[in-house]
Amino acid sequence: MTRPPSTVAVIGAGPAGLMAAERLAQAGLRVVVHERMPSVARKFLMAGRGGLNLTHSEPLEPFLNRYDAAAQGRIKSWLDAFSPADLIAWVEGLGQPTFVGSSGRVFPKAMKASPLLRAWLARLEELGVEVRTRSCWTGWRDGALTFDTPDGQRIERPDAVILALGGASWAKLGSDAAWVPALEQAGAAVAPFRPSNVGFDVAWSSLFRDRFAGTPLKGVALTHGGGTVRGEAMIAAYGIEGGGIYALSAGLRKAVERDGSTVLTLDLRPDLSVEALTQRLSKPRGKDSLSNLLRKAARLDAAAVALLREGGSLPAEPAELAARIKDVALTLTGVQGLSRAISSAGGVMLDAVDERLMLQARPGVFAAGEMLDWEAPTGGYLLQAAFASGVVAAEGVRIWLDGR
């Protein structure tokens, strides 16, 4: 008599959970996905509103260096299982062509998440994956999973479980870390959640804040703690945010938490040397004001000029003015909270799971995605690792069930 396929519960219908569900179903297992929200992949859809950045095209070594050092060894094993090239092939296999942008980032040509998600959900349906929305996992009772549903409490005993419950950012989309007590009671060590890919407080003058909040600083270089990134920053009423800030946010956050403040330096014209900039600023300016000279000779817009003035009166000497443009010091005095963060650091500690992402304290239960304690900047690195961890957890389940 043929045994029925094992049943696996996947709890959380974001990228990691849905990827795990697909791999499990392809392996012939019965898969039930539980999602507490009324629809799936809400954070994924929100991320795609500005152009869905799937992954990055850079070589593996610099790619890995984008992740926090403590997690790089683990994440390398995830990328070995599901690389950026694998992710691109998977997306295109769903009928969604991709392209590499000028920054090296990889996007679907549709530049949004909804067509990809529709194709993905259709594939999951063809594979027989059952998706139950409004099914909120509440923990374990006598070894069984308990769920709150519109029809009341439900108790289930699957053969294995993958938890893909998200971190603690964007709570309104489902990632609220309400699962932490259940995991801690199960014996899994959970690091406190902290905001990542988030803005920082700066004590702007009221004049600068009122005029320039919401204005981008384009093509700047940002330096902190020996690391420099090129990108864009956005002036906010509370301080500063944007892709360039997010790339440095882990180190910036740790410095502010440790010291109460930290200094970030901006190079407003990273494509020019101090000498070249000095030469430009040394030309006779005639009747031009200093602001007009900076606009014409240094190609600085009004926000950049005003930012220079935030540091005090501008020097008249061209060399000193060029040096100021190349080294604008901003004192960051605080970190915006989890409610404003794109992602979070913290979660189930990596030594609480084995190399296949099974909880050491609870055999047969695996964890994937942002609920694990790793951190990465925006730029495709977040989604890549989330997808890859789902692949690893699914393979871990398959091996564990075979071993039983």
N, C-alpha and C positions, 0 to 999 in steps of 0.2 A: 504494500500500500504506500502511495506517495505521500510524504509528509507535506503539510501546507507550508508555505513560505513563512519565515519569521516576520514578525511585525516590529517595526521601528517607529517610535514617536519622535518627531522633530518638533521642538518647541521654539517657536520664533520664525517668522517668515520674512526675514531680511535676506540679503545676498548670501550670507554663510549658511543659513538654514535651508534656503531653497536649493542652493548648490549641493548641499549634502543630500537633500531629498532626491534630486535628480540622479546622483551617483548611486544611491541605494536602490532606487527603482530600476535602474539599468542593470544592477546586479541581481535582479529577480526578487528583491525583498518587498514586502507590503509596507507602504509608508503612509503615515498619517501626520500631516503638518498641523500644528495648533498655533493659532495667532490670536492674541487677546484683543487686537483692534478690529474694527469692522471690515478692513481690507488689508491686503498684504503689502509689504515693501514700501511703506509710506516714506521712510527716511531716504530710501533709494530714489524714489520719485522726486522728492524735494531736492536731492543732490543734483538731479538731472535738469533742473529748471534753468540753470545757467550754462548748460552744456555738460553732458555727462562725461567726466574725466575718468576713464576706465582704468588706465594703467599708464606706465611711462616707458619710453623706448630706450632709455639709457642702459649701458652695460650693467651686468650684475653687481660688480663691486660698488660703484657709486650708488646703485639702486639700494643695496642692503644698508649702506651707510646712512640712508635717510631714516632708518628705524632706530629707536633707542638702543644703546649698546647692549644692555642686559638681555634684550630679546633677539638680537641679530642671529645668534646660532640657531634658535628655534625657527625663526622666520625663513632662514635659508633652506631648512628642510621642507618647509611648506612650499617655497618657490620651486624647489626641486620636484615636488609633486605636481605643481600647477604653476607654470611660469607665465610671465607676461605674454610670451608667444602663444602659449596654450589658451590664455584668456582671449586673446585676439581671435584665434581660430574658433573658439567656442562661440563668441559673439557673431562672427561671420557665418558660422554654421546655423545660426538662428535667422539668417537672412538679413543681417544688419551690417552693412559694410562699414569699415573703420578708416580713419586717416590719422596721420601723425601731424600735430600742429607745429608751429615754428619753435615752440618751447620744448619740443620732444614729447609732449603729452599726447596720449592716444584717446580719441573720441569716436563715437559712432557718427556716421555722416548725418544722421537725423538730428544730432546734437541735443537729444533728450532721451529720457529713460523709458517713456511710456511705450513706444513701439517695441523696444527690446523686451520689456516686461510682458507685454501681451503675447509675443511669440514664445517666450519662456513658459508662461502659464499654460499655453496651448500644448507645448511639449510635455509638461508635467502631467497634464490631463491624459494625453495619449499613453503615457507610461503607467497610468493608473494611480497616480499620487492623489490621495484625498486631502483636501485643504479645508480645515474647519476654522472659520473666523469666530470672533467673540468667544473664544475658548481660552480662558485665563488659567494658567497653571498656578496652583497654590501650594505645591509642595508634595510631600510623601505621607502616606498613612499606611502603616504595616507593610511597607515595601511597594505599595501601589502609588501611581500618580493620581493626584486629585485636581480637578478642574472646575471652575465656576463657569457655567454656560447659561444662556437665556432660558434653558429648560431645567435649570437647577444644577446641583453638584453631580459631577460625573467621575467615576473611578475606573482607571484602566491599568492593565498590567502588560505592557509591551515587552518584547524580548530584549530590547535595548533602547536607549534614549540618547538623542543629541540635543543639548541645550544650546540655543543660539539666540540668547535673550537680549543682546545689545548692551551698550554701556549705560551712561547716565546723562547723556546730552540729548537735547530735543525731546524732552519727556512727553510733550503733547503728541509726538508721532509714535510713541510707544517705548522709547528707551528711557525708563525711569529707575532702573536698578532695584525695583521692588522685590527682585528675586534673591537679593543678598542674604536675608535671614535664613531662608531655606537652605542655601548652599553652606552657610556657616554652621547651621545645625547638623548638616550632613558631614561635617568635618573638613570641608574645603577652606583653605586659607584665602581670604579675599582682601586685597589691598584697597585702601580708601580711594574713592574716585576723585579725580582732579581735572579741571578744565584743560583741554588741549585744542590747538588750532583756534585760538581765542585772542581777543584784543586786550590791550594794556592801558592803564590809566596814565595820563600825562596832564600836568597842571597848566593847561593853556591859558593865555590871557583871554579875557572875555571878548575882546575885539577879534582876536584870531579865531576863537571857537565859533563865535556867532557868524562870521563871514565865510569860514572855510570848512565847517563840518560837512561831511559828505563829498569832499573834493579828493580826487586821487592824486598821489605822487607817483608818476609813471617813470619806469626805467631807472630806478634808483638802486644802489647797492647798500645793503644793510649788514652791519657787522656787530657781533657780540660773542664774547668768550672765545675768540680766535677763529670763529666761523663767519664766512661772508656769503651772502646770497644776492642774486640779482632778481628783481621783481617789482611788484607794485605794492604800495602801502596806501591805506585810506585814512584820511583824517576823520576822526569821529568826535562828537561832542565830549565824550569822556576821555579820549586819548587817541590811540592809533590801532588799526587792524589791517587786514588784507593778506594776500598770499605770501608776500615777503616776510611779514611778521609771523605768519603761521609756520613758515619753514624753520624759524628760530624759537618757536614758542615754548618748547620743552625746556631749553636752557634758560630762557628769559623767566619762565615761571619759577624754576628752581632757585634762580638768583634772587628774585623778589621775595619768595617765601623765606629764604635763608637770611637775607640782609635787609629786607624792608623796602629796598629799591635797587635799581640797577640802571646802568647807562647803555643805551643803544646808540650807535653812530650811523649816520646816513651820509652817503656820498651822492650828492644830487646830480653829478655829471661823471659817472664812472667810466664813460668812454673817452674822457680827456684826462691827460696828466695835469699835475699842478702847473708844470712849466707851460704847457700849451694853453691852459686856462689863463695863466698870468699874462701871456702874450696877447691873448684876445682882450683882456680887461685893461691892458696898457695903451690901447689905441685911444687917441683923442676923442672925447665924447661930445665936444661942442656944447650945445645947450641941453643935451639930454640929462635928465635926472639920473640918479644912481639906479633907481628901479628900472628905467628904460635901458640903461647900459646893461644891466643884468639880463633883461629880456632879450636884447638884441645880440650882445656879445657872448653871453653864457647860455643863451636859449633857456632861461628859467621862466616858468609861468608865474602868475601872481601868487599862487599858493606857496611855491617854493621860495619866492622872494620874502614873503611874509614869514615863512618858517625860519629863514635866516635871521630875520629881525627879532624873532622870539628869543634868540640867544643874546640879545643886547645890540647896541649900536654897531653898525657895520663899519669895518675898517676902510679907510680911503686908499691905503696902499694896495696895489693890485695883487701882489704876492700874498699878502695877508688875507685879502678877500677871497682869492682862489683857494687858499688853505681852508678857510671857513666853509666854502661851498663843498669841499671834499671831505669835510669832517664835522658834520652837524651833530652835536651831542644832545640826545633826548633822555631825560631822566624818567624812567618808568616807575611809578609809585604804587601800583596795584595791578591785580589780575581780575579781569571780568569773570563772572561766575559760570557755573555749568549751564545755566539757562541760556547763556549767550554763546556757548562753545559749540563748535562744529562737531567735535568728537571729545572723547574723554580718555584719560590715562587711569590706570588702576583696574581692578577687577580680579577675577580668579587668578591667583599667582601661578606662574608657569611651572614652578616646582610642585604644584598641587595636581598636575596632570602628567601623564607619561608621554612618551614621544608620539603616541597615536592620539593624544588629547583625551584619554580616558582619565576620569577623576581617580586619584590614588585611593581616596577614601570611599569610593562607591563604584565598584566594578560594574561595567555595563552601561555607565552613564558618561557621556562625552560632552565636551564643551568646545565651542567654536565662535569665531567672530570677535566683535568688540567687547564682549563680556570677559575676555581674557586680558591679562595685564600686559599690553604692549601699546606702543604709541608711534604714530607716524604723521608727517605733515600731509596737507592736501597736495594734489598733483598726481593722483592715481595710486598712491602708495596705500591709502586706507582701503580702497575697494579691492585692490589686488590681494592684500593679505587676508581680507575677510573671505573672499572667494576661495583662496587657496586653503585656508584653515577648514572650510567646509568640506573640501575634497579630502583632506587628511583625516578629519573626523569620520567621514563616511567609510573610508578605507579601513580605519581603525575598527569600526563597528563590524564590518564584513569579516575581518581577521578574527576578531573576538568571538563572533558567532560561530565561525568555522571551528575555532578552537574548542568551543563548548561541545 
